[in-house]
Amino acid sequence: MKTILFILPDLNQGGAERVITTLCNELDRKKFCPKLVLFKKEGYYLNHLKNDVEVIELNVSRIRYSIFKIVPLIRKLKPEIVFTGWGEISAFLAPIISLFPKTKFITRETNVVSEHVKRKEILFFYRFYNNFNQIIAQSDDMKNDLVKNFQISENNIVKINNPVDFDLINGLKDQVIDLGFKSSYKNIVAIGNLSPRKGFDLLLNVMNELKDENIHLTILGDGAFKEELFHQKEHLELENVTFKGNVPNPFIYLKQADLFILSSRYEGFPNVLLEAGACGTFSLANNAPGGINEIIEDGINGRIFSIEDTTGFASEIKNILDKNYNKDLIVNSIYSRFSKEIIIKKYESIFENI
């Protein structure tokens, strides 16, 4: 049995946290023993983690300081595999991999790096990325970016899309909660960290084009860009937009929405786009890098259109809301390609053969 040490800052709501939780829960216990290392033992997904997953808290607040606790922990536990699920952790860990010749190191990159990482001190460490025994990219866009812009060996990268936990979603999406949706309106939903890369500022400009329509946007999420977005909403006098902050169960919103919007400027491989489809909700996504074109089956589970074209994007929203889409086909589009059963097997194959 191989011990796998998964490393993350915490288990707060986010794509990486969701994927690592699914891996820890679903790996074959006859072959693998997952242990989860967290900087802080906190976050939404702790409640969804199986009881047999050991959680080790480092009690650190900064990634750069975590290395001084991760190194002795690896020496003590001697895991067969160390799996880092966060780009900056991987960057800082890359130069010291050679200290552990008997341990295999795997990193799962979370974004298109050239778009996401701008700090020179972090970019410096990517020159050591070929030290990893395996690099997992979630999309072709991410893989191609690593090869072209960071000289990572293509033979060292494998593409594995994100898994969708239908058991989790199906158990939560049917909860009965008043979401405040108006029955006389078409209700659209957007979800994500309130940061510039999620493009909510662009989406607010789109909603400015829809002031005279019975269309309401609910945005779920929190983040450092919140005040700027609130100010933009007030400046545009958008009564057709509501910010809800973080919610414990976003799947109810996704299921009850008439349309899901992904406005991101770039992504890694957007879990929320998968989850909208898993809830049977049609999506309209910005034409941006990060695997979006690998998820959307045009006209079946969604459409792709440039949100930079504010008027055109607004027209796409109206056109989509005027039509009916087959929810079963939307769900099957996601399940047939991204269900956790399919994706976990790909991870297990890597863990077995590395």
CORDAWO-V203918 format. One line per field, one symbol per residue. ss: DSSP state (~ for helix, > for strand, _ for the rest). burial: b if it has 9 or more other ideal C-beta (glycine too) atoms within 8 Angstrom, else e. A space follows every 10 residues. Layout:
# CORDAWO-V203918
ss = ???
burial = ???
This chain:
# CORDAWO-V203918
ss = _>>>>>>>__ ____~~~~~~ ~~~~~~____ _>>>>>>>__ ___~~~~~__ ___>>>>___ __~~~~~~~~ ~~~~~~~___ >>>>__~~~~ ~~~~__~~~_ ___>>>>>__ __~~~~___~ ~~~~~~~~~~ ~__>>>>__~ ~~~~~~~~~~ ___~~~>>>_ ___>_~~~~~ ~~________ _____>>>>> >____~~~_~ ~~~~~~~~__ ____>>>>>> _____~~~~~ ~~~~~~____ >>>>>____~ ~~~~~~__>> >>___>____ ~~~~~~~~__ __>>>___>_ _~~~~__>__ _>>>_____~ ~~~~~~~~~~ ~_____~~~~ ~~~~~~~~>~ ~~~~~~~~~~ ~~~_
burial = ebbbbbbbeb bbbebbbbbb bbbbbebeee bbebbbbbbb eebbbbeebe eebebbebeb eebebbbebb bebbeebebe bbbbbbbbbb bbbbebbeeb eebbbbbbbb bbbebbbeee ebbebbebbe bbebbbbbbb bbbebbbeeb ebeeebbebb bbbbbbeebe ebbeeeeeee beeebbbbbb bbebbebbbb bbbbbbbbbb beeebbbbbb beeebbeebb ebbeebebeb bebeeeeebb bbbbbebebb bbbbbbbbbb bbbbbbbbbb bbbbbbebbb bbebbbeeeb bbbbbebeeb ebbbebbbeb beeeeeeebb bebbbeebbb ebbbebbbeb beeb
